[in-house]
Amino acid sequence: MYQNILADAKFHEQLFVFDQDLSATARAAGCRRCSGVLHSARYHRKPRGGPLGLSAAYRQRFSFCCAMDGCRKRATPPSLRFLGRKVYLATVVTLISAMLHGTTPFRLARLSVVPGLDRRTLARWRAWWRSTFTEGAFAPIAMATVVPPVDIDRLPVSLLERFAGGPAEKLIGLLRFLGPLTGGTAAMRAL
């Protein structure tokens, strides 16, 4: 069921629209340091793992730069498409990691939806969910928010299960929840 989401260009374009909304909110708020006006300072990403047919604009990461001389502070809003500095799209990192839980040859065969995915990359993602995600500044807040507590050994599946709806709605809920991890250092300092 999750592999269908990974291959669905319409779903990914919907995430782009959500990112546009988050971007507009961040821009309207102004600079966190000096309250100055924010100018667009998008940067190009080369995301891996996305479906065919995504627009060129999809590869642009929304970001802003303060217009005030002497400040020029960058503001990068949260994103549902990008998981921090990871090369693969957030949907890929999340869903492939979820599909890896209890790895079997059958499950590994289903991962062919993302060509060129190396086992070492998969191991890094599993390590990220089990250590970096659970030990970072975001972890205590995330764990306190989710009831019943998530099973660390089953991440991200145990976190996906906490959100209501079908697979797409659960994934969108989780990506919104992970927003503070995706929006640059300012988002993490806001915690």
C-alpha positions in Angstrom: 0.0 0.0 0.0 2.8 2.5 0.8 4.7 1.7 -2.4 1.6 3.2 -4.3 2.1 6.4 -2.4 5.8 6.5 -3.4 4.9 6.3 -7.1 2.0 8.7 -7.0 3.0 12.1 -8.5 -0.3 13.7 -7.6 0.4 12.9 -3.9 3.9 14.4 -4.1 2.5 17.5 -5.9 0.0 17.9 -3.0 3.0 17.9 -0.6 4.4 20.7 -2.7 1.2 22.7 -2.2 1.4 22.1 1.6 5.0 23.4 1.5 3.9 26.5 -0.4 1.4 27.2 2.5 4.1 26.7 5.1 6.4 28.9 3.1 3.8 31.7 2.9 3.2 31.5 6.7 6.9 31.7 7.4 7.4 34.7 5.0 4.5 36.6 6.5 6.0 36.2 10.0 9.1 38.0 9.0 12.6 37.7 10.3 12.9 36.0 13.7 15.9 38.1 14.6 14.9 41.6 13.5 11.3 41.3 12.3 12.5 42.5 8.8 10.9 41.6 5.5 11.9 38.2 4.1 12.9 37.9 0.4 12.8 34.6 -1.5 16.1 32.7 -1.4 15.0 29.3 -2.8 17.7 26.8 -3.5 17.9 23.9 -5.8 17.7 20.3 -4.4 18.3 17.1 -6.3 15.8 14.9 -4.4 16.1 11.1 -5.0 13.3 8.6 -5.0 10.5 10.7 -6.4 8.0 9.5 -9.0 8.3 10.4 -12.6 6.4 13.5 -13.7 7.2 15.9 -10.9 7.5 19.5 -11.9 10.8 21.3 -12.0 9.5 23.6 -9.2 9.2 20.5 -6.9 13.0 20.4 -6.7 13.2 24.0 -5.2 13.5 24.2 -1.4 11.6 27.2 -0.1 13.8 29.5 1.9 14.1 33.1 2.7 16.7 35.7 3.5 16.1 38.9 5.7 16.2 42.1 3.6 17.7 44.2 6.4 21.3 45.2 5.9 23.4 43.7 8.7 20.9 40.9 9.4 20.5 38.8 6.3 19.4 35.9 8.5 18.2 32.9 6.5 14.8 31.4 7.4 14.0 27.9 6.0 10.4 26.9 6.8 9.4 23.3 7.6 8.8 21.0 4.7 6.8 17.9 4.0 9.0 17.1 1.0 12.4 17.2 2.4 13.7 15.7 5.7 16.4 18.0 6.7 19.6 17.6 4.6 18.8 14.0 3.5 19.1 13.5 -0.2 16.1 11.2 -0.5 12.6 12.7 -0.2 11.0 12.6 3.2 8.3 10.2 1.9 11.0 7.8 0.7 13.0 7.8 4.0 9.8 7.4 6.1 8.0 4.8 4.0 11.0 2.6 3.0 12.1 2.6 6.7 8.5 1.5 7.6 8.5 -1.2 5.0 11.9 -2.5 6.3 10.4 -3.3 9.7 10.7 -7.0 10.0 12.7 -7.3 6.8 11.9 -10.3 4.7 13.0 -11.2 1.2 9.5 -10.3 0.0 9.7 -6.9 1.6 13.1 -6.2 0.2 11.8 -7.1 -3.3 9.0 -4.5 -2.9 11.6 -1.8 -2.4 12.4 -1.9 -6.1 10.0 1.1 -6.4 13.0 3.2 -5.6 15.8 2.2 -8.0 19.4 2.5 -6.9 18.7 2.3 -3.2 21.7 0.8 -1.5 21.6 -1.4 1.6 24.0 0.9 3.4 21.6 3.8 2.8 18.8 1.7 4.3 21.0 0.9 7.3 21.7 4.6 7.8 18.0 5.4 7.8 17.3 2.7 10.3 20.1 4.1 12.5 18.7 7.6 12.2 15.2 6.5 13.3 16.6 4.5 16.2 19.3 6.9 17.5 19.5 10.4 16.0 15.7 10.8 15.9 15.2 9.4 19.4 18.1 11.2 21.0 18.0 14.7 19.4 16.4 17.9 20.8 13.1 17.0 19.1 12.8 13.6 20.7 11.6 14.5 24.2 8.8 16.7 22.8 7.9 14.2 20.2 7.7 11.3 22.7 5.7 13.4 25.2 3.2 14.3 22.5 2.4 10.7 21.3 0.2 8.5 23.5 0.7 5.6 23.9 4.5 5.9 23.7 6.0 4.7 20.4 8.0 1.6 20.3 11.6 2.7 19.4 12.4 -0.6 17.7 9.4 -0.3 15.4 10.1 3.3 14.2 8.7 4.8 12.0 5.8 2.3 11.9 4.9 2.8 15.5 4.7 6.6 14.9 2.7 6.2 11.6 0.2 4.1 13.6 -0.6 7.1 15.9 -2.1 9.1 13.1 -5.7 8.7 11.8 -6.9 7.9 8.3 -5.7 5.9 5.5 -2.0 5.4 4.5 -1.8 8.8 2.7 -3.4 10.7 5.6 -1.2 9.0 8.2 1.9 9.9 6.2 0.9 13.5 5.8 0.2 13.6 9.6 3.7 12.2 10.3 5.4 14.5 7.9 3.7 17.5 9.5 4.7 16.2 12.9 8.4 16.0 11.8 8.2 19.6 10.6 10.6 20.9 13.2 13.3 18.5 11.9 13.0 19.8 8.4 13.0 23.6 8.8 16.6 24.5 9.5 18.2 25.5 12.8 15.6 28.2 13.5 12.9 25.6 13.7 14.9 23.5 16.1 15.7 26.5 18.3 12.0 27.2 18.6 11.5 24.0 20.4 
